[in-house]
Amino acid sequence: MEATSCTPQILALACDACKEVVLQVPSELPAGKFVGRVNLMECLKSANVIHLSDPDFQVFEDGSVYTTNSVVLSSGQRSFTIWLFNTDSQEERELSVHLEGPVEVLNQRLHTEKVLRRAKRRWAPIPCSMMENSLGPFPLFLQQIQSDKAQNYTIYYSISGPGVDKEPVGLFRIDRDTGNLYCTDRVDREQYDSFELTALAMTPDGYMVENLLTLLIKVEDENDNYPIFTQKVYSFTVLENSPFGSHVGEVCATDKDEPDTMHTRLKYSILEQSPSPPMLFTMHPRTGVITTTSTQLDRELIDKYQLIIKVQDMDGQYFGLQTTATCVITIGDVNDNLPTFTRTTYVTSVEENTVNVELLRLSVQDKDLVNSPNWRANYTILKGNENGNFKIKTDPQTNEGILCVIMPLDYEERQRVTLEIGVVNEAPYTRQAGSKSSMSTATVTVNVKNQDEGPECIPQTQTVRIRENVPIGTRNDGYKAYDPETKNSIGIRYRKLSDPKGWITVNEDSGSITIFRTLDREAETIRNGIYNITVLALDADGRSCTGTLGILLEDVNDNGPFIPKQTVVICRATMSSAEIVAVDPDEPANGPPFDFSLESSDSEVRRRWKLTRINDTAASLSYQNDPAFDSYVIPVRVTDRFGLSSVTSLNVVVCDCITESDCTYRTGERTGYADVRLGPWAILAILLGVALLLCILFTLVCSVSRASKQQKILPDDLAQQNLIVSNTEAPGDDKVYSANGFTAQTAGASGQTTFTTLGAGVKSTGQETIEMVKGGQRTLDSRRATGYHHHTMDPGRGGHVEVDNYRYTYSEWHNFTQPRLGEETIRGHTLIKN
């Protein structure tokens, strides 16, 4: 019982209708006509099966309802039911759809009945929709609004907003008395997708009996816009031999109808391929991506395809709107064709000794794209060019291989050369290696033509051995050139082109040489004992070649050893000996070990100097008794291993120095050496001394020349004057003492000056003052200072001395100064001589 009672309830819940939907349509509907849209998601979100009770209609996943056949609403209305199923959860819902024709009375009646079935409170927003591009008849009834206050009062209804008093003005109107809302013209959803109106309910005297009511009118979309491709012609490229499913390109289309509806659900497809099938391309119906369906794309067969493509809305339903476009697909080239020679064998000829000439042009054929890396050829000489005589290059215009000779051929060595030449493309070959050979080859036979080419100087450098110092007139083998035709030297003449020393002559017929001057291996220009001459060889026709004859001079012992450094310095302070080294211009076989000996009959030399052998080429020269600083000439004989010797006179300098270079700056006083020079500091000291003497002399000359202008007045008893030394500090800048006039001046004395017999006048600035006094009396005479001139000298003690121009004789000055030059001056005391 308990289970039985529950089952009906479940069935009842499962079979409850979602809600009724009323769609206003024309009285006649053609097949494929959009009727309206219902909200299936409100009934069952997860529905995966949809059925309709009326076969004249069909509904899509987005709720769009379309006619499948022509429909006529003879009674002005028609209804059908939509069943929604979820096979997984076994849920089921149903939705009733009512179609209303354009009969206004019927619309009003149905609407009134519907309103009466609503709740008592009727002044409330009522969902409303209308089809875009509706055919009418107009005005088209939409809905009725009523106020409950209309049962007791006379109510006038009015509306405002877009479509009424705002653009588009006059599209909607309302009956003032009944509240019926009408549309006066067709509406384009792509321009206005909805309207929001404001409704008012007022009494005749203007009293507002209800609040403002917002009415939302949605314009239902009609599939009235064709999908449009973004381009009229698409161009794509795909490489030939691309694998199955290779991406070619992607097309795109747009639709102005309402998004996320069947009106904008697009489906792409290929209508036609040119050239005709087999079809090599496919298009994804949703994304518009084009891919290949074959691996047999071959550019060499067909290099371009044209597709007519289509896009259709309504997910490709037969009544959906469609548009077409053109897609051009170019097949890109890959290197899938090898270049092949048009001929496999070639024959050509060339004269020997010819270079940089074109021998032959080899042509190939290639099916790949012209002037691309897949077409351009690279030629290679595979065999026969081991000596590097040939080169092959590609003509960029014709793609031919140009065979050239770059090194001369010799008919006497080879009369025929066979070359194997291969060719490949610049780009690598893309086919599998096993499909066929990756290189085409051709054989080229080059016949070498003989040419009278004159003598050959081979080898170009030849040598002969001759001992130096052989007698003049000695003959020897010389340079030999050959005729390549006869392989001998008959008929070849020789000339000497270069002989730096003029030592030899060349026989014109045989090329042999004769010694003209003495050969000296140790001559200055000889390097490594080889003397080179240049010889010209000519045949009877004047063709020539040039070669070098190297004369290898064999050494004889004709040079004695000698000491190259003939001046030796011994610094006695740091050295007791000096090392001497001998050399021999001859080869080592005729040179060391050397024997060193003193070559002098002077017993004093042998007593004072001693030679001690150090090694095969050096000895030590030392002194046995301390010699004086001087220069000595010591002859030394050096003898080689075979007894040939020479004497070198050494100039030995014994010097008081530390290093040998220091000795060169000493004076001859210490060494007696004439080349000893003064150092820079000594020269500077001498120059400063000379400059000081010149300054003193110039000062004396100036003093004597000025003193000559006035006569000197000398005191009577000059010998009895006293020299007084005073250490009185800073007597003041106003004290001035005249030298020659023996004056002492006090500033501020009204131009008067008192003169005393002073030996020197000093204007004191804190230094010592020296006065000469006669008989202990300081003042001898008083004179005016007017007319006296003073010469001022800086004594170097911080003050200045003023000397007048009295003239002294030499004897007076001598008698005055000489007794006093020997006296000792003691600072701080006064010495008085009575």
VENLIN-V518406 format. One record per residue. N is the residue number from 1. RES is the residue in three letters. D_FIRST is the distance of its C-alpha to the first C-alpha in Angstrom with 2 decimals. Layout:
# VENLIN-V518406
N:RES:D_FIRST / N:RES:D_FIRST
This chain:
# VENLIN-V518406
1:MET:0.00 / 2:GLU:3.72 / 3:ALA:5.39 / 4:THR:4.99 / 5:SER:6.11 / 6:CYS:8.66 / 7:THR:10.15 / 8:PRO:11.90 / 9:GLN:13.33 / 10:ILE:14.83 / 11:LEU:16.24 / 12:ALA:17.60 / 13:LEU:19.28 / 14:ALA:20.65 / 15:CYS:22.06 / 16:ASP:23.64 / 17:ALA:27.33 / 18:CYS:29.77 / 19:LYS:32.26 / 20:GLU:34.71 / 21:VAL:38.16 / 22:VAL:41.18 / 23:LEU:44.17 / 24:GLN:47.47 / 25:VAL:49.41 / 26:PRO:52.43 / 27:SER:52.01 / 28:GLU:53.09 / 29:LEU:51.85 / 30:PRO:53.60 / 31:ALA:51.88 / 32:GLY:51.31 / 33:LYS:51.48 / 34:PHE:49.69 / 35:VAL:47.33 / 36:GLY:45.93 / 37:ARG:43.74 / 38:VAL:40.09 / 39:ASN:38.62 / 40:LEU:36.10 / 41:MET:35.88 / 42:GLU:34.18 / 43:CYS:31.29 / 44:LEU:30.88 / 45:LYS:33.55 / 46:SER:32.76 / 47:ALA:32.50 / 48:ASN:34.23 / 49:VAL:33.55 / 50:ILE:34.58 / 51:HIS:34.31 / 52:LEU:35.77 / 53:SER:34.94 / 54:ASP:38.68 / 55:PRO:41.05 / 56:ASP:44.00 / 57:PHE:42.90 / 58:GLN:42.17 / 59:VAL:41.10 / 60:PHE:42.27 / 61:GLU:40.92 / 62:ASP:42.73 / 63:GLY:41.14 / 64:SER:44.31 / 65:VAL:43.76 / 66:TYR:46.45 / 67:THR:47.15 / 68:THR:47.46 / 69:ASN:49.20 / 70:SER:51.22 / 71:VAL:49.13 / 72:VAL:50.39 / 73:LEU:48.49 / 74:SER:49.69 / 75:SER:47.52 / 76:GLY:48.05 / 77:GLN:44.54 / 78:ARG:42.07 / 79:SER:38.61 / 80:PHE:36.64 / 81:THR:33.58 / 82:ILE:33.61 / 83:TRP:30.61 / 84:LEU:30.61 / 85:PHE:28.90 / 86:ASN:28.92 / 87:THR:28.56 / 88:ASP:28.36 / 89:SER:25.55 / 90:GLN:23.89 / 91:GLU:24.28 / 92:GLU:25.18 / 93:ARG:26.99 / 94:GLU:28.88 / 95:LEU:32.05 / 96:SER:33.70 / 97:VAL:37.49 / 98:HIS:39.68 / 99:LEU:43.32 / 100:GLU:45.71 / 101:GLY:49.16 / 102:PRO:52.36 / 103:VAL:52.32 / 104:GLU:52.83 / 105:VAL:51.64 / 106:LEU:48.38 / 107:ASN:48.06 / 108:GLN:48.78 / 109:ARG:46.35 / 110:LEU:43.52 / 111:HIS:44.45 / 112:THR:44.65 / 113:GLU:41.21 / 114:LYS:39.90 / 115:VAL:41.71 / 116:LEU:40.39 / 117:ARG:36.86 / 118:ARG:37.79 / 119:ALA:37.79 / 120:LYS:40.49 / 121:ARG:42.59 / 122:ARG:44.22 / 123:TRP:47.19 / 124:ALA:45.53 / 125:PRO:46.08 / 126:ILE:44.64 / 127:PRO:44.44 / 128:CYS:46.89 / 129:SER:48.24 / 130:MET:50.84 / 131:MET:52.03 / 132:GLU:55.36 / 133:ASN:58.05 / 134:SER:56.26 / 135:LEU:58.32 / 136:GLY:57.61 / 137:PRO:58.64 / 138:PHE:59.93 / 139:PRO:59.39 / 140:LEU:55.80 / 141:PHE:53.15 / 142:LEU:50.96 / 143:GLN:49.03 / 144:GLN:49.55 / 145:ILE:49.68 / 146:GLN:49.55 / 147:SER:49.96 / 148:ASP:48.22 / 149:LYS:51.71 / 150:ALA:52.67 / 151:GLN:51.17 / 152:ASN:53.94 / 153:TYR:56.74 / 154:THR:58.49 / 155:ILE:57.42 / 156:TYR:59.34 / 157:TYR:57.64 / 158:SER:59.51 / 159:ILE:58.87 / 160:SER:60.93 / 161:GLY:60.88 / 162:PRO:61.40 / 163:GLY:61.56 / 164:VAL:62.69 / 165:ASP:65.75 / 166:LYS:65.76 / 167:GLU:66.15 / 168:PRO:65.13 / 169:VAL:66.28 / 170:GLY:64.94 / 171:LEU:62.00 / 172:PHE:59.53 / 173:ARG:60.03 / 174:ILE:58.00 / 175:ASP:58.44 / 176:ARG:59.73 / 177:ASP:58.11 / 178:THR:54.74 / 179:GLY:53.94 / 180:ASN:53.48 / 181:LEU:54.23 / 182:TYR:56.18 / 183:CYS:57.55 / 184:THR:61.07 / 185:ASP:61.62 / 186:ARG:60.10 / 187:VAL:59.29 / 188:ASP:59.80 / 189:ARG:57.02 / 190:GLU:59.41 / 191:GLN:61.54 / 192:TYR:58.96 / 193:ASP:55.37 / 194:SER:54.20 / 195:PHE:55.61 / 196:GLU:54.93 / 197:LEU:55.99 / 198:THR:56.31 / 199:ALA:55.47 / 200:LEU:57.00 / 201:ALA:56.25 / 202:MET:59.39 / 203:THR:60.85 / 204:PRO:64.08 / 205:ASP:66.10 / 206:GLY:64.73 / 207:TYR:62.12 / 208:MET:59.22 / 209:VAL:56.06 / 210:GLU:53.66 / 211:ASN:53.86 / 212:LEU:54.85 / 213:LEU:52.05 / 214:THR:52.00 / 215:LEU:51.08 / 216:LEU:50.49 / 217:ILE:51.16 / 218:LYS:50.43 / 219:VAL:52.40 / 220:GLU:50.28 / 221:ASP:52.20 / 222:GLU:53.48 / 223:ASN:54.73 / 224:ASP:58.32 / 225:ASN:60.05 / 226:TYR:61.15 / 227:PRO:60.83 / 228:ILE:64.34 / 229:PHE:65.79 / 230:THR:67.69 / 231:GLN:70.69 / 232:LYS:71.97 / 233:VAL:73.46 / 234:TYR:72.23 / 235:SER:74.58 / 236:PHE:73.49 / 237:THR:75.26 / 238:VAL:74.00 / 239:LEU:76.20 / 240:GLU:76.87 / 241:ASN:75.30 / 242:SER:72.43 / 243:PRO:69.42 / 244:PHE:66.25 / 245:GLY:64.14 / 246:SER:67.07 / 247:HIS:66.63 / 248:VAL:68.82 / 249:GLY:67.87 / 250:GLU:65.21 / 251:VAL:65.06 / 252:CYS:63.27 / 253:ALA:62.35 / 254:THR:61.14 / 255:ASP:59.19 / 256:LYS:59.48 / 257:ASP:56.09 / 258:GLU:53.18 / 259:PRO:52.51 / 260:ASP:49.28 / 261:THR:48.52 / 262:MET:48.90 / 263:HIS:52.21 / 264:THR:53.60 / 265:ARG:51.85 / 266:LEU:54.93 / 267:LYS:55.41 / 268:TYR:58.78 / 269:SER:60.24 / 270:ILE:63.61 / 271:LEU:64.78 / 272:GLU:68.10 / 273:GLN:70.37 / 274:SER:74.13 / 275:PRO:75.76 / 276:SER:73.30 / 277:PRO:70.71 / 278:PRO:69.85 / 279:MET:67.66 / 280:LEU:68.56 / 281:PHE:66.39 / 282:THR:62.79 / 283:MET:61.21 / 284:HIS:57.98 / 285:PRO:55.93 / 286:ARG:54.74 / 287:THR:57.70 / 288:GLY:60.62 / 289:VAL:62.10 / 290:ILE:64.42 / 291:THR:64.81 / 292:THR:66.73 / 293:THR:65.23 / 294:SER:68.32 / 295:THR:70.99 / 296:GLN:73.72 / 297:LEU:74.96 / 298:ASP:78.73 / 299:ARG:80.94 / 300:GLU:83.93 / 301:LEU:82.16 / 302:ILE:80.28 / 303:ASP:80.76 / 304:LYS:78.54 / 305:TYR:75.30 / 306:GLN:73.98 / 307:LEU:70.30 / 308:ILE:68.85 / 309:ILE:65.62 / 310:LYS:62.89 / 311:VAL:60.35 / 312:GLN:57.56 / 313:ASP:54.91 / 314:MET:51.38 / 315:ASP:51.00 / 316:GLY:53.31 / 317:GLN:51.55 / 318:TYR:53.99 / 319:PHE:54.13 / 320:GLY:54.79 / 321:LEU:58.23 / 322:GLN:60.58 / 323:THR:63.97 / 324:THR:66.30 / 325:ALA:68.88 / 326:THR:71.39 / 327:CYS:71.34 / 328:VAL:74.57 / 329:ILE:74.24 / 330:THR:77.51 / 331:ILE:77.74 / 332:GLY:79.46 / 333:ASP:82.14 / 334:VAL:82.05 / 335:ASN:84.87 / 336:ASP:83.70 / 337:ASN:87.12 / 338:LEU:90.15 / 339:PRO:93.61 / 340:THR:95.83 / 341:PHE:99.61 / 342:THR:101.01 / 343:ARG:103.65 / 344:THR:103.57 / 345:THR:107.36 / 346:TYR:109.98 / 347:VAL:113.73 / 348:THR:115.89 / 349:SER:119.12 / 350:VAL:120.65 / 351:GLU:124.07 / 352:GLU:124.42 / 353:ASN:124.66 / 354:THR:122.69 / 355:VAL:119.84 / 356:ASN:117.27 / 357:VAL:117.34 / 358:GLU:114.51 / 359:LEU:114.56 / 360:LEU:111.60 / 361:ARG:108.40 / 362:LEU:105.35 / 363:SER:102.60 / 364:VAL:98.91 / 365:GLN:96.03 / 366:ASP:92.51 / 367:LYS:89.59 / 368:ASP:87.88 / 369:LEU:88.13 / 370:VAL:91.79 / 371:ASN:93.13 / 372:SER:90.02 / 373:PRO:90.02 / 374:ASN:88.39 / 375:TRP:91.53 / 376:ARG:94.38 / 377:ALA:96.21 / 378:ASN:97.59 / 379:TYR:100.47 / 380:THR:101.53 / 381:ILE:104.57 / 382:LEU:103.11 / 383:LYS:106.33 / 384:GLY:110.10 / 385:ASN:110.40 / 386:GLU:110.95 / 387:ASN:114.09 / 388:GLY:112.38 / 389:ASN:114.74 / 390:PHE:112.04 / 391:LYS:109.25 / 392:ILE:106.66 / 393:LYS:104.80 / 394:THR:102.48 / 395:ASP:103.67 / 396:PRO:100.93 / 397:GLN:101.69 / 398:THR:101.84 / 399:ASN:99.86 / 400:GLU:102.86 / 401:GLY:104.15 / 402:ILE:107.71 / 403:LEU:109.70 / 404:CYS:112.62 / 405:VAL:115.37 / 406:ILE:115.44 / 407:MET:117.85 / 408:PRO:121.04 / 409:LEU:121.16 / 410:ASP:124.18 / 411:TYR:125.45 / 412:GLU:127.40 / 413:GLU:124.22 / 414:ARG:121.73 / 415:GLN:122.47 / 416:ARG:118.84 / 417:VAL:115.49 / 418:THR:112.15 / 419:LEU:109.11 / 420:GLU:105.43 / 421:ILE:103.41 / 422:GLY:99.64 / 423:VAL:97.48 / 424:VAL:93.99 / 425:ASN:92.20 / 426:GLU:91.93 / 427:ALA:88.13 / 428:PRO:86.70 / 429:TYR:85.63 / 430:THR:81.84 / 431:ARG:81.49 / 432:GLN:80.78 / 433:ALA:83.92 / 434:GLY:83.55 / 435:SER:83.38 / 436:LYS:87.16 / 437:SER:90.15 / 438:SER:89.96 / 439:MET:93.69 / 440:SER:96.14 / 441:THR:99.76 / 442:ALA:103.22 / 443:THR:106.64 / 444:VAL:109.69 / 445:THR:113.23 / 446:VAL:115.83 / 447:ASN:119.47 / 448:VAL:121.89 / 449:LYS:125.23 / 450:ASN:128.41 / 451:GLN:130.34 / 452:ASP:133.74 / 453:GLU:132.56 / 454:GLY:135.66 / 455:PRO:136.21 / 456:GLU:133.44 / 457:CYS:133.89 / 458:ILE:131.66 / 459:PRO:131.07 / 460:GLN:131.74 / 461:THR:132.96 / 462:GLN:135.54 / 463:THR:137.50 / 464:VAL:140.92 / 465:ARG:142.37 / 466:ILE:145.81 / 467:ARG:147.51 / 468:GLU:148.57 / 469:ASN:152.29 / 470:VAL:153.10 / 471:PRO:156.41 / 472:ILE:156.48 / 473:GLY:156.53 / 474:THR:154.19 / 475:ARG:152.04 / 476:ASN:148.46 / 477:ASP:145.55 / 478:GLY:143.77 / 479:TYR:140.83 / 480:LYS:139.84 / 481:ALA:137.92 / 482:TYR:136.98 / 483:ASP:136.82 / 484:PRO:133.32 / 485:GLU:134.76 / 486:THR:137.53 / 487:LYS:136.03 / 488:ASN:139.44 / 489:SER:141.48 / 490:ILE:144.33 / 491:GLY:145.31 / 492:ILE:143.48 / 493:ARG:145.50 / 494:TYR:144.74 / 495:ARG:145.35 / 496:LYS:144.88 / 497:LEU:142.60 / 498:SER:142.33 / 499:ASP:144.54 / 500:PRO:144.18 / 501:LYS:147.23 / 502:GLY:149.34 / 503:TRP:149.68 / 504:ILE:149.48 / 505:THR:150.38 / 506:VAL:148.41 / 507:ASN:150.06 / 508:GLU:149.19 / 509:ASP:149.07 / 510:SER:147.50 / 511:GLY:145.58 / 512:SER:147.35 / 513:ILE:148.33 / 514:THR:151.65 / 515:ILE:152.11 / 516:PHE:153.92 / 517:ARG:153.75 / 518:THR:153.09 / 519:LEU:149.44 / 520:ASP:148.26 / 521:ARG:144.88 / 522:GLU:145.00 / 523:ALA:145.56 / 524:GLU:143.51 / 525:THR:141.34 / 526:ILE:140.51 / 527:ARG:136.95 / 528:ASN:136.10 / 529:GLY:139.41 / 530:ILE:138.51 / 531:TYR:140.67 / 532:ASN:139.01 / 533:ILE:140.80 / 534:THR:139.36 / 535:VAL:140.65 / 536:LEU:140.35 / 537:ALA:140.42 / 538:LEU:141.41 / 539:ASP:141.78 / 540:ALA:144.30 / 541:ASP:142.08 / 542:GLY:141.65 / 543:ARG:138.02 / 544:SER:137.56 / 545:CYS:135.37 / 546:THR:135.74 / 547:GLY:135.47 / 548:THR:136.16 / 549:LEU:138.61 / 550:GLY:138.02 / 551:ILE:141.15 / 552:LEU:140.17 / 553:LEU:143.12 / 554:GLU:143.80 / 555:ASP:145.07 / 556:VAL:148.55 / 557:ASN:149.76 / 558:ASP:151.70 / 559:ASN:150.49 / 560:GLY:151.29 / 561:PRO:148.77 / 562:PHE:149.21 / 563:ILE:147.76 / 564:PRO:146.01 / 565:LYS:145.85 / 566:GLN:149.50 / 567:THR:149.16 / 568:VAL:147.91 / 569:VAL:147.31 / 570:ILE:147.43 / 571:CYS:146.23 / 572:ARG:148.41 / 573:ALA:146.16 / 574:THR:143.18 / 575:MET:144.60 / 576:SER:147.28 / 577:SER:146.84 / 578:ALA:145.40 / 579:GLU:143.65 / 580:ILE:145.21 / 581:VAL:143.44 / 582:ALA:145.14 / 583:VAL:143.83 / 584:ASP:145.10 / 585:PRO:144.44 / 586:ASP:144.61 / 587:GLU:141.68 / 588:PRO:140.69 / 589:ALA:142.54 / 590:ASN:145.77 / 591:GLY:144.86 / 592:PRO:143.95 / 593:PRO:144.64 / 594:PHE:147.27 / 595:ASP:150.28 / 596:PHE:151.28 / 597:SER:154.87 / 598:LEU:157.14 / 599:GLU:159.64 / 600:SER:162.39 / 601:SER:165.91 / 602:ASP:165.81 / 603:SER:165.62 / 604:GLU:164.23 / 605:VAL:161.12 / 606:ARG:160.60 / 607:ARG:161.16 / 608:ARG:158.70 / 609:TRP:155.87 / 610:LYS:153.92 / 611:LEU:151.48 / 612:THR:148.70 / 613:ARG:146.45 / 614:ILE:142.71 / 615:ASN:141.28 / 616:ASP:142.31 / 617:THR:142.61 / 618:ALA:143.22 / 619:ALA:145.78 / 620:SER:146.28 / 621:LEU:149.37 / 622:SER:150.27 / 623:TYR:153.25 / 624:GLN:155.13 / 625:ASN:157.11 / 626:ASP:155.83 / 627:PRO:157.04 / 628:ALA:157.71 / 629:PHE:155.29 / 630:ASP:156.61 / 631:SER:156.07 / 632:TYR:157.33 / 633:VAL:157.83 / 634:ILE:156.96 / 635:PRO:157.33 / 636:VAL:154.75 / 637:ARG:154.94 / 638:VAL:151.73 / 639:THR:152.06 / 640:ASP:149.37 / 641:ARG:148.84 / 642:PHE:151.55 / 643:GLY:154.16 / 644:LEU:153.93 / 645:SER:154.19 / 646:SER:154.77 / 647:VAL:155.93 / 648:THR:153.94 / 649:SER:155.65 / 650:LEU:153.14 / 651:ASN:153.58 / 652:VAL:152.41 / 653:VAL:151.87 / 654:VAL:151.88 / 655:CYS:150.14 / 656:ASP:149.18 / 657:CYS:145.49 / 658:ILE:142.01 / 659:THR:140.73 / 660:GLU:142.60 / 661:SER:141.39 / 662:ASP:142.66 / 663:CYS:146.13 / 664:THR:146.44 / 665:TYR:146.40 / 666:ARG:149.14 / 667:THR:152.71 / 668:GLY:155.62 / 669:GLU:156.98 / 670:ARG:154.75 / 671:THR:154.75 / 672:GLY:157.65 / 673:TYR:155.25 / 674:ALA:156.06 / 675:ASP:152.51 / 676:VAL:151.12 / 677:ARG:149.58 / 678:LEU:148.86 / 679:GLY:145.33 / 680:PRO:143.58 / 681:TRP:143.92 / 682:ALA:147.66 / 683:ILE:148.14 / 684:LEU:146.21 / 685:ALA:148.34 / 686:ILE:151.54 / 687:LEU:150.41 / 688:LEU:149.49 / 689:GLY:152.89 / 690:VAL:154.71 / 691:ALA:152.75 / 692:LEU:153.62 / 693:LEU:157.32 / 694:LEU:157.28 / 695:CYS:155.73 / 696:ILE:158.44 / 697:LEU:161.17 / 698:PHE:159.81 / 699:THR:159.75 / 700:LEU:163.37 / 701:VAL:164.56 / 702:CYS:162.95 / 703:SER:164.50 / 704:VAL:167.99 / 705:SER:167.83 / 706:ARG:167.00 / 707:ALA:169.55 / 708:SER:172.30 / 709:LYS:172.06 / 710:GLN:173.62 / 711:GLN:176.53 / 712:LYS:175.73 / 713:ILE:177.39 / 714:LEU:177.71 / 715:PRO:178.72 / 716:ASP:182.15 / 717:ASP:181.31 / 718:LEU:178.13 / 719:ALA:178.71 / 720:GLN:178.57 / 721:GLN:175.18 / 722:ASN:172.41 / 723:LEU:168.80 / 724:ILE:166.48 / 725:VAL:162.85 / 726:SER:160.63 / 727:ASN:157.02 / 728:THR:156.49 / 729:GLU:152.88 / 730:ALA:151.85 / 731:PRO:155.04 / 732:GLY:153.15 / 733:ASP:152.73 / 734:ASP:155.70 / 735:LYS:158.31 / 736:VAL:159.84 / 737:TYR:162.65 / 738:SER:164.77 / 739:ALA:165.71 / 740:ASN:168.99 / 741:GLY:170.20 / 742:PHE:169.43 / 743:THR:167.64 / 744:ALA:165.18 / 745:GLN:163.45 / 746:THR:161.64 / 747:ALA:159.19 / 748:GLY:160.02 / 749:ALA:163.83 / 750:SER:164.52 / 751:GLY:165.25 / 752:GLN:167.83 / 753:THR:167.55 / 754:THR:169.43 / 755:PHE:170.43 / 756:THR:171.02 / 757:THR:172.20 / 758:LEU:168.91 / 759:GLY:168.34 / 760:ALA:164.76 / 761:GLY:162.91 / 762:VAL:159.24 / 763:LYS:156.80 / 764:SER:155.02 / 765:THR:151.22 / 766:GLY:151.07 / 767:GLN:153.05 / 768:GLU:156.51 / 769:THR:159.64 / 770:ILE:162.84 / 771:GLU:166.16 / 772:MET:169.76 / 773:VAL:172.29 / 774:LYS:176.03 / 775:GLY:177.86 / 776:GLY:174.96 / 777:GLN:175.17 / 778:ARG:172.07 / 779:THR:173.58 / 780:LEU:176.44 / 781:ASP:176.29 / 782:SER:174.39 / 783:ARG:173.64 / 784:ARG:171.37 / 785:ALA:168.27 / 786:THR:168.80 / 787:GLY:169.34 / 788:TYR:168.09 / 789:HIS:165.36 / 790:HIS:163.02 / 791:HIS:161.19 / 792:THR:157.92 / 793:MET:156.61 / 794:ASP:153.47 / 795:PRO:154.60 / 796:GLY:151.06 / 797:ARG:150.97 / 798:GLY:149.00 / 799:GLY:151.99 / 800:HIS:154.48 / 801:VAL:158.22 / 802:GLU:160.46 / 803:VAL:163.74 / 804:ASP:166.50 / 805:ASN:168.66 / 806:TYR:171.90 / 807:ARG:173.58 / 808:TYR:174.64 / 809:THR:176.88 / 810:TYR:175.72 / 811:SER:178.27 / 812:GLU:177.21 / 813:TRP:173.57 / 814:HIS:174.38 / 815:ASN:176.62 / 816:PHE:173.95 / 817:THR:170.93 / 818:GLN:172.31 / 819:PRO:173.25 / 820:ARG:169.86 / 821:LEU:167.70 / 822:GLY:168.55 / 823:GLU:167.64 / 824:GLU:164.35 / 825:THR:162.26 / 826:ILE:160.41 / 827:ARG:157.51 / 828:GLY:157.86 / 829:HIS:161.67 / 830:THR:164.78 / 831:LEU:167.70 / 832:ILE:171.07 / 833:LYS:174.03 / 834:ASN:177.44
